[in-house]
Amino acid sequence: MTVVAENITWLSTAAAARRLGITPRTLYRFIDEGDVPAYRFGRVIRLKQTDVDHYIETCLIAPGSLEHLYPETAEKS
């Protein structure tokens, strides 16, 4: 059986946190809660850039879904 290795770009937790615009502590929470997949290689944690980019896309806010954040405006209409 032939295994074809894909070209993976690995990110450190610091780089992944910067890419997401969050603190490393928040990233560790996301990893622990299963929101973002991560891999442990010995004592090092790495994330696939494609997984981080996919997570970013899953966080897209749908138009009209934030009305609860400005109820005073929604009530006037």
PDB file of N, CA, C and O in Angstrom:
ATOM      1  N   MET A   1       0.850  -1.182   0.000  1.00  0.00           N
ATOM      2  CA  MET A   1       0.000   0.000   0.000  1.00  0.00           C
ATOM      3  C   MET A   1       0.892   1.240   0.000  1.00  0.00           C
ATOM      4  O   MET A   1       1.848   1.330   0.770  1.00  0.00           O
ATOM      5  N   THR A   2       0.573   2.178  -0.859  1.00  0.00           N
ATOM      6  CA  THR A   2       1.330   3.420  -0.960  1.00  0.00           C
ATOM      7  C   THR A   2       0.571   4.519  -0.238  1.00  0.00           C
ATOM      8  O   THR A   2      -0.614   4.743  -0.485  1.00  0.00           O
ATOM      9  N   VAL A   3       1.264   5.193   0.649  1.00  0.00           N
ATOM     10  CA  VAL A   3       0.671   6.308   1.372  1.00  0.00           C
ATOM     11  C   VAL A   3       1.224   7.596   0.775  1.00  0.00           C
ATOM     12  O   VAL A   3       2.437   7.800   0.731  1.00  0.00           O
ATOM     13  N   VAL A   4       0.343   8.446   0.325  1.00  0.00           N
ATOM     14  CA  VAL A   4       0.748   9.729  -0.248  1.00  0.00           C
ATOM     15  C   VAL A   4       0.615  10.784   0.833  1.00  0.00           C
ATOM     16  O   VAL A   4      -0.479  11.043   1.333  1.00  0.00           O
ATOM     17  N   ALA A   5       1.731  11.385   1.187  1.00  0.00           N
ATOM     18  CA  ALA A   5       1.720  12.431   2.211  1.00  0.00           C
ATOM     19  C   ALA A   5       1.311  13.752   1.570  1.00  0.00           C
ATOM     20  O   ALA A   5       1.887  14.180   0.570  1.00  0.00           O
ATOM     21  N   GLU A   6       0.318  14.383   2.159  1.00  0.00           N
ATOM     22  CA  GLU A   6      -0.083  15.686   1.658  1.00  0.00           C
ATOM     23  C   GLU A   6       0.907  16.741   2.149  1.00  0.00           C
ATOM     24  O   GLU A   6       1.580  16.554   3.163  1.00  0.00           O
ATOM     25  N   ASN A   7       0.983  17.828   1.429  1.00  0.00           N
ATOM     26  CA  ASN A   7       1.861  18.919   1.823  1.00  0.00           C
ATOM     27  C   ASN A   7       1.171  19.702   2.936  1.00  0.00           C
ATOM     28  O   ASN A   7       0.256  20.484   2.676  1.00  0.00           O
ATOM     29  N   ILE A   8       1.604  19.494   4.158  1.00  0.00           N
ATOM     30  CA  ILE A   8       0.961  20.112   5.324  1.00  0.00           C
ATOM     31  C   ILE A   8       1.792  21.297   5.792  1.00  0.00           C
ATOM     32  O   ILE A   8       3.012  21.203   5.931  1.00  0.00           O
ATOM     33  N   THR A   9       1.113  22.413   6.033  1.00  0.00           N
ATOM     34  CA  THR A   9       1.758  23.557   6.658  1.00  0.00           C
ATOM     35  C   THR A   9       1.348  23.544   8.119  1.00  0.00           C
ATOM     36  O   THR A   9       0.173  23.713   8.445  1.00  0.00           O
ATOM     37  N   TRP A  10       2.324  23.341   9.001  1.00  0.00           N
ATOM     38  CA  TRP A  10       2.067  23.268  10.441  1.00  0.00           C
ATOM     39  C   TRP A  10       2.253  24.640  11.066  1.00  0.00           C
ATOM     40  O   TRP A  10       3.158  25.387  10.694  1.00  0.00           O
ATOM     41  N   LEU A  11       1.387  24.965  12.023  1.00  0.00           N
ATOM     42  CA  LEU A  11       1.494  26.214  12.773  1.00  0.00           C
ATOM     43  C   LEU A  11       1.756  25.905  14.237  1.00  0.00           C
ATOM     44  O   LEU A  11       1.195  24.959  14.791  1.00  0.00           O
ATOM     45  N   SER A  12       2.597  26.696  14.852  1.00  0.00           N
ATOM     46  CA  SER A  12       2.754  26.605  16.306  1.00  0.00           C
ATOM     47  C   SER A  12       1.494  27.189  16.936  1.00  0.00           C
ATOM     48  O   SER A  12       0.697  27.835  16.256  1.00  0.00           O
ATOM     49  N   THR A  13       1.319  26.964  18.216  1.00  0.00           N
ATOM     50  CA  THR A  13       0.153  27.527  18.887  1.00  0.00           C
ATOM     51  C   THR A  13       0.210  29.053  18.859  1.00  0.00           C
ATOM     52  O   THR A  13      -0.822  29.711  18.724  1.00  0.00           O
ATOM     53  N   ALA A  14       1.398  29.608  18.984  1.00  0.00           N
ATOM     54  CA  ALA A  14       1.534  31.073  18.947  1.00  0.00           C
ATOM     55  C   ALA A  14       1.139  31.609  17.570  1.00  0.00           C
ATOM     56  O   ALA A  14       0.433  32.612  17.475  1.00  0.00           O
ATOM     57  N   ALA A  15       1.592  30.944  16.504  1.00  0.00           N
ATOM     58  CA  ALA A  15       1.262  31.387  15.146  1.00  0.00           C
ATOM     59  C   ALA A  15      -0.228  31.210  14.862  1.00  0.00           C
ATOM     60  O   ALA A  15      -0.845  32.072  14.237  1.00  0.00           O
ATOM     61  N   ALA A  16      -0.804  30.108  15.313  1.00  0.00           N
ATOM     62  CA  ALA A  16      -2.233  29.869  15.105  1.00  0.00           C
ATOM     63  C   ALA A  16      -3.065  30.903  15.858  1.00  0.00           C
ATOM     64  O   ALA A  16      -4.058  31.403  15.331  1.00  0.00           O
ATOM     65  N   ALA A  17      -2.666  31.225  17.084  1.00  0.00           N
ATOM     66  CA  ALA A  17      -3.383  32.234  17.869  1.00  0.00           C
ATOM     67  C   ALA A  17      -3.311  33.595  17.177  1.00  0.00           C
ATOM     68  O   ALA A  17      -4.308  34.315  17.122  1.00  0.00           O
ATOM     69  N   ARG A  18      -2.138  33.949  16.652  1.00  0.00           N
ATOM     70  CA  ARG A  18      -2.006  35.216  15.914  1.00  0.00           C
ATOM     71  C   ARG A  18      -2.896  35.214  14.675  1.00  0.00           C
ATOM     72  O   ARG A  18      -3.541  36.216  14.369  1.00  0.00           O
ATOM     73  N   ARG A  19      -2.931  34.078  13.956  1.00  0.00           N
ATOM     74  CA  ARG A  19      -3.751  33.984  12.744  1.00  0.00           C
ATOM     75  C   ARG A  19      -5.232  34.169  13.077  1.00  0.00           C
ATOM     76  O   ARG A  19      -5.977  34.760  12.296  1.00  0.00           O
ATOM     77  N   LEU A  20      -5.654  33.663  14.237  1.00  0.00           N
ATOM     78  CA  LEU A  20      -7.043  33.782  14.668  1.00  0.00           C
ATOM     79  C   LEU A  20      -7.329  35.107  15.371  1.00  0.00           C
ATOM     80  O   LEU A  20      -8.491  35.469  15.557  1.00  0.00           O
ATOM     81  N   GLY A  21      -6.288  35.830  15.761  1.00  0.00           N
ATOM     82  CA  GLY A  21      -6.475  37.094  16.467  1.00  0.00           C
ATOM     83  C   GLY A  21      -6.928  36.899  17.905  1.00  0.00           C
ATOM     84  O   GLY A  21      -7.667  37.721  18.446  1.00  0.00           O
ATOM     85  N   ILE A  22      -6.482  35.809  18.523  1.00  0.00           N
ATOM     86  CA  ILE A  22      -6.851  35.492  19.902  1.00  0.00           C
ATOM     87  C   ILE A  22      -5.592  35.222  20.715  1.00  0.00           C
ATOM     88  O   ILE A  22      -4.496  35.133  20.163  1.00  0.00           O
ATOM     89  N   THR A  23      -5.754  35.094  22.026  1.00  0.00           N
ATOM     90  CA  THR A  23      -4.609  34.776  22.871  1.00  0.00           C
ATOM     91  C   THR A  23      -4.341  33.272  22.823  1.00  0.00           C
ATOM     92  O   THR A  23      -5.249  32.488  22.547  1.00  0.00           O
ATOM     93  N   PRO A  24      -3.100  32.869  23.089  1.00  0.00           N
ATOM     94  CA  PRO A  24      -2.812  31.427  23.155  1.00  0.00           C
ATOM     95  C   PRO A  24      -3.699  30.711  24.175  1.00  0.00           C
ATOM     96  O   PRO A  24      -4.089  29.565  23.954  1.00  0.00           O
ATOM     97  N   ARG A  25      -4.014  31.362  25.268  1.00  0.00           N
ATOM     98  CA  ARG A  25      -4.872  30.738  26.281  1.00  0.00           C
ATOM     99  C   ARG A  25      -6.256  30.411  25.708  1.00  0.00           C
ATOM    100  O   ARG A  25      -6.799  29.337  25.963  1.00  0.00           O
ATOM    101  N   THR A  26      -6.817  31.339  24.939  1.00  0.00           N
ATOM    102  CA  THR A  26      -8.109  31.095  24.299  1.00  0.00           C
ATOM    103  C   THR A  26      -7.987  29.965  23.283  1.00  0.00           C
ATOM    104  O   THR A  26      -8.891  29.137  23.171  1.00  0.00           O
ATOM    105  N   LEU A  27      -6.887  29.920  22.543  1.00  0.00           N
ATOM    106  CA  LEU A  27      -6.664  28.838  21.585  1.00  0.00           C
ATOM    107  C   LEU A  27      -6.622  27.490  22.300  1.00  0.00           C
ATOM    108  O   LEU A  27      -7.225  26.524  21.831  1.00  0.00           O
ATOM    109  N   TYR A  28      -5.921  27.414  23.426  1.00  0.00           N
ATOM    110  CA  TYR A  28      -5.867  26.147  24.186  1.00  0.00           C
ATOM    111  C   TYR A  28      -7.275  25.726  24.617  1.00  0.00           C
ATOM    112  O   TYR A  28      -7.589  24.536  24.619  1.00  0.00           O
ATOM    113  N   ARG A  29      -8.112  26.680  24.978  1.00  0.00           N
ATOM    114  CA  ARG A  29      -9.486  26.356  25.362  1.00  0.00           C
ATOM    115  C   ARG A  29     -10.253  25.812  24.165  1.00  0.00           C
ATOM    116  O   ARG A  29     -10.980  24.826  24.288  1.00  0.00           O
ATOM    117  N   PHE A  30     -10.095  26.452  23.004  1.00  0.00           N
ATOM    118  CA  PHE A  30     -10.753  25.971  21.786  1.00  0.00           C
ATOM    119  C   PHE A  30     -10.302  24.553  21.457  1.00  0.00           C
ATOM    120  O   PHE A  30     -11.116  23.715  21.069  1.00  0.00           O
ATOM    121  N   ILE A  31      -9.005  24.283  21.609  1.00  0.00           N
ATOM    122  CA  ILE A  31      -8.466  22.940  21.352  1.00  0.00           C
ATOM    123  C   ILE A  31      -9.064  21.947  22.339  1.00  0.00           C
ATOM    124  O   ILE A  31      -9.519  20.871  21.951  1.00  0.00           O
ATOM    125  N   ASP A  32      -9.059  22.312  23.615  1.00  0.00           N
ATOM    126  CA  ASP A  32      -9.562  21.424  24.668  1.00  0.00           C
ATOM    127  C   ASP A  32     -11.051  21.132  24.495  1.00  0.00           C
ATOM    128  O   ASP A  32     -11.503  20.031  24.811  1.00  0.00           O
ATOM    129  N   GLU A  33     -11.816  22.099  23.998  1.00  0.00           N
ATOM    130  CA  GLU A  33     -13.254  21.924  23.791  1.00  0.00           C
ATOM    131  C   GLU A  33     -13.564  21.232  22.462  1.00  0.00           C
ATOM    132  O   GLU A  33     -14.723  20.943  22.166  1.00  0.00           O
ATOM    133  N   GLY A  34     -12.529  20.969  21.663  1.00  0.00           N
ATOM    134  CA  GLY A  34     -12.722  20.266  20.398  1.00  0.00           C
ATOM    135  C   GLY A  34     -13.130  21.150  19.243  1.00  0.00           C
ATOM    136  O   GLY A  34     -13.527  20.645  18.194  1.00  0.00           O
ATOM    137  N   ASP A  35     -13.043  22.453  19.408  1.00  0.00           N
ATOM    138  CA  ASP A  35     -13.424  23.376  18.339  1.00  0.00           C
ATOM    139  C   ASP A  35     -12.378  23.429  17.227  1.00  0.00           C
ATOM    140  O   ASP A  35     -12.721  23.561  16.052  1.00  0.00           O
ATOM    141  N   VAL A  36     -11.105  23.327  17.601  1.00  0.00           N
ATOM    142  CA  VAL A  36     -10.009  23.384  16.643  1.00  0.00           C
ATOM    143  C   VAL A  36      -9.153  22.133  16.836  1.00  0.00           C
ATOM    144  O   VAL A  36      -8.669  21.887  17.941  1.00  0.00           O
ATOM    145  N   PRO A  37      -8.957  21.329  15.768  1.00  0.00           N
ATOM    146  CA  PRO A  37      -8.117  20.141  15.917  1.00  0.00           C
ATOM    147  C   PRO A  37      -6.654  20.524  16.091  1.00  0.00           C
ATOM    148  O   PRO A  37      -6.173  21.474  15.474  1.00  0.00           O
ATOM    149  N   ALA A  38      -5.954  19.779  16.935  1.00  0.00           N
ATOM    150  CA  ALA A  38      -4.528  20.023  17.166  1.00  0.00           C
ATOM    151  C   ALA A  38      -3.842  18.676  17.347  1.00  0.00           C
ATOM    152  O   ALA A  38      -4.495  17.670  17.625  1.00  0.00           O
ATOM    153  N   TYR A  39      -2.537  18.664  17.190  1.00  0.00           N
ATOM    154  CA  TYR A  39      -1.747  17.445  17.248  1.00  0.00           C
ATOM    155  C   TYR A  39      -0.587  17.637  18.210  1.00  0.00           C
ATOM    156  O   TYR A  39       0.035  18.699  18.248  1.00  0.00           O
ATOM    157  N   ARG A  40      -0.304  16.599  18.987  1.00  0.00           N
ATOM    158  CA  ARG A  40       0.820  16.657  19.914  1.00  0.00           C
ATOM    159  C   ARG A  40       1.937  15.781  19.360  1.00  0.00           C
ATOM    160  O   ARG A  40       1.745  14.592  19.106  1.00  0.00           O
ATOM    161  N   PHE A  41       3.096  16.383  19.179  1.00  0.00           N
ATOM    162  CA  PHE A  41       4.292  15.675  18.758  1.00  0.00           C
ATOM    163  C   PHE A  41       5.279  15.770  19.908  1.00  0.00           C
ATOM    164  O   PHE A  41       6.023  16.745  20.017  1.00  0.00           O
ATOM    165  N   GLY A  42       5.286  14.756  20.766  1.00  0.00           N
ATOM    166  CA  GLY A  42       6.101  14.838  21.976  1.00  0.00           C
ATOM    167  C   GLY A  42       5.509  15.889  22.890  1.00  0.00           C
ATOM    168  O   GLY A  42       4.361  15.779  23.321  1.00  0.00           O
ATOM    169  N   ARG A  43       6.297  16.904  23.182  1.00  0.00           N
ATOM    170  CA  ARG A  43       5.824  17.982  24.057  1.00  0.00           C
ATOM    171  C   ARG A  43       5.321  19.198  23.283  1.00  0.00           C
ATOM    172  O   ARG A  43       4.949  20.212  23.872  1.00  0.00           O
ATOM    173  N   VAL A  44       5.316  19.083  21.960  1.00  0.00           N
ATOM    174  CA  VAL A  44       4.963  20.220  21.105  1.00  0.00           C
ATOM    175  C   VAL A  44       3.550  20.041  20.541  1.00  0.00           C
ATOM    176  O   VAL A  44       3.191  18.951  20.097  1.00  0.00           O
ATOM    177  N   ILE A  45       2.765  21.092  20.560  1.00  0.00           N
ATOM    178  CA  ILE A  45       1.425  21.085  19.969  1.00  0.00           C
ATOM    179  C   ILE A  45       1.492  21.872  18.671  1.00  0.00           C
ATOM    180  O   ILE A  45       2.009  22.988  18.630  1.00  0.00           O
ATOM    181  N   ARG A  46       0.958  21.269  17.606  1.00  0.00           N
ATOM    182  CA  ARG A  46       0.921  21.926  16.299  1.00  0.00           C
ATOM    183  C   ARG A  46      -0.482  21.834  15.723  1.00  0.00           C
ATOM    184  O   ARG A  46      -1.243  20.923  16.048  1.00  0.00           O
ATOM    185  N   LEU A  47      -0.814  22.790  14.862  1.00  0.00           N
ATOM    186  CA  LEU A  47      -2.105  22.817  14.185  1.00  0.00           C
ATOM    187  C   LEU A  47      -1.861  22.908  12.693  1.00  0.00           C
ATOM    188  O   LEU A  47      -0.917  23.561  12.248  1.00  0.00           O
ATOM    189  N   LYS A  48      -2.718  22.249  11.916  1.00  0.00           N
ATOM    190  CA  LYS A  48      -2.637  22.375  10.465  1.00  0.00           C
ATOM    191  C   LYS A  48      -3.228  23.723  10.074  1.00  0.00           C
ATOM    192  O   LYS A  48      -4.283  24.115  10.572  1.00  0.00           O
ATOM    193  N   GLN A  49      -2.547  24.423   9.188  1.00  0.00           N
ATOM    194  CA  GLN A  49      -3.050  25.719   8.735  1.00  0.00           C
ATOM    195  C   GLN A  49      -4.419  25.553   8.089  1.00  0.00           C
ATOM    196  O   GLN A  49      -5.279  26.419   8.251  1.00  0.00           O
ATOM    197  N   THR A  50      -4.643  24.462   7.361  1.00  0.00           N
ATOM    198  CA  THR A  50      -5.944  24.244   6.724  1.00  0.00           C
ATOM    199  C   THR A  50      -7.050  24.085   7.766  1.00  0.00           C
ATOM    200  O   THR A  50      -8.172  24.540   7.545  1.00  0.00           O
ATOM    201  N   ASP A  51      -6.745  23.437   8.916  1.00  0.00           N
ATOM    202  CA  ASP A  51      -7.737  23.299   9.988  1.00  0.00           C
ATOM    203  C   ASP A  51      -8.069  24.653  10.609  1.00  0.00           C
ATOM    204  O   ASP A  51      -9.228  24.942  10.907  1.00  0.00           O
ATOM    205  N   VAL A  52      -7.039  25.482  10.801  1.00  0.00           N
ATOM    206  CA  VAL A  52      -7.252  26.818  11.368  1.00  0.00           C
ATOM    207  C   VAL A  52      -8.079  27.661  10.402  1.00  0.00           C
ATOM    208  O   VAL A  52      -8.999  28.362  10.822  1.00  0.00           O
ATOM    209  N   ASP A  53      -7.754  27.595   9.108  1.00  0.00           N
ATOM    210  CA  ASP A  53      -8.508  28.357   8.114  1.00  0.00           C
ATOM    211  C   ASP A  53      -9.957  27.865   8.038  1.00  0.00           C
ATOM    212  O   ASP A  53     -10.876  28.671   7.889  1.00  0.00           O
ATOM    213  N   HIS A  54     -10.163  26.556   8.139  1.00  0.00           N
ATOM    214  CA  HIS A  54     -11.531  26.012   8.139  1.00  0.00           C
ATOM    215  C   HIS A  54     -12.295  26.516   9.367  1.00  0.00           C
ATOM    216  O   HIS A  54     -13.466  26.879   9.260  1.00  0.00           O
ATOM    217  N   TYR A  55     -11.642  26.541  10.520  1.00  0.00           N
ATOM    218  CA  TYR A  55     -12.292  27.044  11.729  1.00  0.00           C
ATOM    219  C   TYR A  55     -12.719  28.502  11.543  1.00  0.00           C
ATOM    220  O   TYR A  55     -13.806  28.899  11.962  1.00  0.00           O
ATOM    221  N   ILE A  56     -11.860  29.284  10.916  1.00  0.00           N
ATOM    222  CA  ILE A  56     -12.193  30.687  10.656  1.00  0.00           C
ATOM    223  C   ILE A  56     -13.473  30.772   9.834  1.00  0.00           C
ATOM    224  O   ILE A  56     -14.351  31.582  10.134  1.00  0.00           O
ATOM    225  N   GLU A  57     -13.586  29.941   8.799  1.00  0.00           N
ATOM    226  CA  GLU A  57     -14.767  29.962   7.936  1.00  0.00           C
ATOM    227  C   GLU A  57     -16.028  29.532   8.689  1.00  0.00           C
ATOM    228  O   GLU A  57     -17.118  30.015   8.384  1.00  0.00           O
ATOM    229  N   THR A  58     -15.894  28.631   9.670  1.00  0.00           N
ATOM    230  CA  THR A  58     -17.068  28.189  10.434  1.00  0.00           C
ATOM    231  C   THR A  58     -17.570  29.275  11.372  1.00  0.00           C
ATOM    232  O   THR A  58     -18.686  29.185  11.883  1.00  0.00           O
ATOM    233  N   CYS A  59     -16.764  30.292  11.600  1.00  0.00           N
ATOM    234  CA  CYS A  59     -17.134  31.371  12.521  1.00  0.00           C
ATOM    235  C   CYS A  59     -17.808  32.541  11.802  1.00  0.00           C
ATOM    236  O   CYS A  59     -18.100  33.561  12.427  1.00  0.00           O
ATOM    237  N   LEU A  60     -18.055  32.407  10.516  1.00  0.00           N
ATOM    238  CA  LEU A  60     -18.691  33.473   9.746  1.00  0.00           C
ATOM    239  C   LEU A  60     -20.068  33.779  10.329  1.00  0.00           C
ATOM    240  O   LEU A  60     -20.864  32.872  10.573  1.00  0.00           O
ATOM    241  N   ILE A  61     -20.335  35.035  10.545  1.00  0.00           N
ATOM    242  CA  ILE A  61     -21.611  35.467  11.120  1.00  0.00           C
ATOM    243  C   ILE A  61     -22.614  35.688  10.001  1.00  0.00           C
ATOM    244  O   ILE A  61     -22.356  36.423   9.048  1.00  0.00           O
ATOM    245  N   ALA A  62     -23.754  35.044  10.134  1.00  0.00           N
ATOM    246  CA  ALA A  62     -24.816  35.199   9.144  1.00  0.00           C
ATOM    247  C   ALA A  62     -25.481  36.560   9.325  1.00  0.00           C
ATOM    248  O   ALA A  62     -25.733  36.980  10.454  1.00  0.00           O
ATOM    249  N   PRO A  63     -25.768  37.255   8.217  1.00  0.00           N
ATOM    250  CA  PRO A  63     -26.470  38.539   8.317  1.00  0.00           C
ATOM    251  C   PRO A  63     -27.806  38.372   9.040  1.00  0.00           C
ATOM    252  O   PRO A  63     -28.536  37.408   8.809  1.00  0.00           O
ATOM    253  N   GLY A  64     -28.110  39.324   9.914  1.00  0.00           N
ATOM    254  CA  GLY A  64     -29.364  39.298  10.644  1.00  0.00           C
ATOM    255  C   GLY A  64     -29.345  38.460  11.909  1.00  0.00           C
ATOM    256  O   GLY A  64     -30.373  38.314  12.569  1.00  0.00           O
ATOM    257  N   SER A  65     -28.184  37.904  12.258  1.00  0.00           N
ATOM    258  CA  SER A  65     -28.129  37.037  13.444  1.00  0.00           C
ATOM    259  C   SER A  65     -27.636  37.762  14.697  1.00  0.00           C
ATOM    260  O   SER A  65     -27.463  37.134  15.742  1.00  0.00           O
ATOM    261  N   LEU A  66     -27.413  39.049  14.609  1.00  0.00           N
ATOM    262  CA  LEU A  66     -26.892  39.790  15.757  1.00  0.00           C
ATOM    263  C   LEU A  66     -27.905  40.759  16.367  1.00  0.00           C
ATOM    264  O   LEU A  66     -27.536  41.620  17.166  1.00  0.00           O
ATOM    265  N   GLU A  67     -29.162  40.625  15.999  1.00  0.00           N
ATOM    266  CA  GLU A  67     -30.177  41.542  16.513  1.00  0.00           C
ATOM    267  C   GLU A  67     -30.223  41.583  18.032  1.00  0.00           C
ATOM    268  O   GLU A  67     -30.516  42.625  18.618  1.00  0.00           O
ATOM    269  N   HIS A  68     -29.939  40.467  18.664  1.00  0.00           N
ATOM    270  CA  HIS A  68     -29.981  40.408  20.124  1.00  0.00           C
ATOM    271  C   HIS A  68     -28.934  41.309  20.774  1.00  0.00           C
ATOM    272  O   HIS A  68     -29.024  41.597  21.967  1.00  0.00           O
ATOM    273  N   LEU A  69     -27.946  41.754  20.007  1.00  0.00           N
ATOM    274  CA  LEU A  69     -26.902  42.621  20.551  1.00  0.00           C
ATOM    275  C   LEU A  69     -27.307  44.096  20.540  1.00  0.00           C
ATOM    276  O   LEU A  69     -26.682  44.918  21.211  1.00  0.00           O
ATOM    277  N   TYR A  70     -28.333  44.423  19.793  1.00  0.00           N
ATOM    278  CA  TYR A  70     -28.809  45.810  19.759  1.00  0.00           C
ATOM    279  C   TYR A  70     -30.338  45.824  19.790  1.00  0.00           C
ATOM    280  O   TYR A  70     -30.974  46.295  18.847  1.00  0.00           O
ATOM    281  N   PRO A  71     -30.924  45.312  20.865  1.00  0.00           N
ATOM    282  CA  PRO A  71     -32.382  45.180  20.934  1.00  0.00           C
ATOM    283  C   PRO A  71     -33.133  46.509  20.853  1.00  0.00           C
ATOM    284  O   PRO A  71     -34.261  46.544  20.362  1.00  0.00           O
ATOM    285  N   GLU A  72     -32.531  47.595  21.324  1.00  0.00           N
ATOM    286  CA  GLU A  72     -33.233  48.879  21.290  1.00  0.00           C
ATOM    287  C   GLU A  72     -33.501  49.319  19.861  1.00  0.00           C
ATOM    288  O   GLU A  72     -34.537  49.935  19.612  1.00  0.00           O
ATOM    289  N   THR A  73     -32.636  49.040  18.931  1.00  0.00           N
ATOM    290  CA  THR A  73     -32.838  49.391  17.539  1.00  0.00           C
ATOM    291  C   THR A  73     -33.874  48.478  16.900  1.00  0.00           C
ATOM    292  O   THR A  73     -34.711  48.933  16.121  1.00  0.00           O
ATOM    293  N   ALA A  74     -33.820  47.191  17.229  1.00  0.00           N
ATOM    294  CA  ALA A  74     -34.764  46.218  16.662  1.00  0.00           C
ATOM    295  C   ALA A  74     -36.193  46.487  17.127  1.00  0.00           C
ATOM    296  O   ALA A  74     -37.136  46.255  16.370  1.00  0.00           O
ATOM    297  N   GLU A  75     -36.372  46.974  18.359  1.00  0.00           N
ATOM    298  CA  GLU A  75     -37.699  47.227  18.891  1.00  0.00           C
ATOM    299  C   GLU A  75     -38.375  48.411  18.207  1.00  0.00           C
ATOM    300  O   GLU A  75     -39.600  48.439  18.087  1.00  0.00           O
ATOM    301  N   LYS A  76     -37.594  49.382  17.763  1.00  0.00           N
ATOM    302  CA  LYS A  76     -38.137  50.594  17.132  1.00  0.00           C
ATOM    303  C   LYS A  76     -38.697  50.312  15.743  1.00  0.00           C
ATOM    304  O   LYS A  76     -39.586  51.029  15.283  1.00  0.00           O
ATOM    305  N   SER A  77     -38.193  49.280  15.064  1.00  0.00           N
ATOM    306  CA  SER A  77     -38.650  49.032  13.698  1.00  0.00           C
ATOM    307  C   SER A  77     -39.972  48.332  13.630  1.00  0.00           C
ATOM    308  O   SER A  77     -40.472  48.063  12.539  1.00  0.00           O
TER     309      SER A  77
END
